Amino acid sequence: MRVRALSCVALASLLLACGSSADSRAEDDAPARAVGAPGPVHPEGHVVSRLVADGVRAFDLRVLADGALLVTARAGEVLATRLDRGGEQVGPAVRVAPTDGEVWSLVAGSSAGRAAVAWIRTEAGTVLVERALGAGRQLSFGPAVELERWSTDDASGAALGARELALRVTSAGEFRLLHRATPIACEGQPACATFRHSDLGHSPPARPGRPALAARDVCQWPLPGIVETGGRTYYGLCAVLAGVPRSMLYLLQPEPQYAQADPALEGCQPLGVMALGDDARDATAPAALFAADCPSGREVVRLDAPGVSPLPVGAVLAPRCEQGQPALRIGARQIPLPVGRDRLEGFVPPSLAPALARVVWTGDTFLVAQLDGTELHLRSVSCSEAAQEVLGPTSSGR
């Protein structure tokens, strides 16, 4: 296996990264309450914003063939709600699993009529990583399965943030999770933050192997995401070095075996990763785009084939809209969206997607979900509205 050597990086079964930071979060213990009243209506007829739920601790928004899936963690449970292409609720919310304690991070994914939801929660001095799998039109979920647990007595065990999980669907349609894992000793520190890959379609091993990544400490938003394209897997990890956040971007290729790690986006908050060349309609060479909020604005870098360092793509601009179909604009590059797509929050302007929002294009409209404290707001934004940045009021998110 060919490996590019970098300082701060060691390779275990996959790769090990290093850095430092910590996180704290204020909690609101108000009981959850569903709020159905719509917000103001834009002159074109689209609901700009509405409060869809209160008491939300964590959430995710993923695109489906006929709309979107909104998953929320509230006091005592995780719920899944189907939305149509305009963002309206379809049927009642489905209970994914009961969750005692506090949910810190949550992620969801869908493939061929199946869904996977994973979350991290703390309860009685223990951190637990759990998942549940669902299927069918009504998304009936099986029991929650524990993937890993550790004690919050560990120095890094309680330093949990909002983006501790990243989920991808493999080319074979399997769900693979990159998640926070049991702390280990590293860099002369007794408990470093770690991350591990888990296959959600199989029973977890009785004794997890060595983690894929370890860092002295990580950013409050450590994982921008994970994607697969061209037979390669791309992901990142944000850590803090000398008080400055910096992402390490990874490329893994099974055949021929190759692993690469490159530092990038220094001083920036990572927002997301997008695969290129992962669709038969996309003639672009396989690569991954990583987006981040930087002092200069919302910027994107590109990680291409093995042996090529990340290259700047440019600033994120308002999408272009032609005959109701959007194209993302990053510097001089345009990325058409011929079908529904999710994880767009880093690739549209902050006016449309503040940091920690989730954005999908359903094929008819952009749906934007964001937290303001524990209130979850959902906006439906048409292609033309997004292009003109006629977006109505936004909150600062959390």
Buried (B, 14 or more C-beta within 10 A) or exposed (E): EEEBEBEBBBEEEBBBBBBBBBBEEEEEEEEBEBEEEBBEEBEEEBBBBBBBBBBBBBBBBBBBEBBBBBBBBBBEBBBBBBBBBBBEBBEEBBEBBEBEBBBBBBBBBBEEEBBBBBBBBBBEEBBBBBBBBBEEEEBEBEEBBEBBEBEBEBBBBBBBBBBBBBBBBEEEEBBBBBBBBBBBEBBEBEBBBBBBBBBBBEEBEEEBEEBBBBBBBBBBBBBBBBBBBBEBBBBBBBBBBEEEBBBBBBBBBEEEEBBBBBBBBEEBBBBBBBBBBBEEEBEBEBBBBBBBBBEEEBBBBBBBBBEEEBEEBBBBBBBBBEEEBBBBBBEEBEBBBEEBBBBBBBBBBBEBBBBBBBBBBBBBBBBBBBBBBBBBBBBBBBBBBBBEBBBBEBBEBB
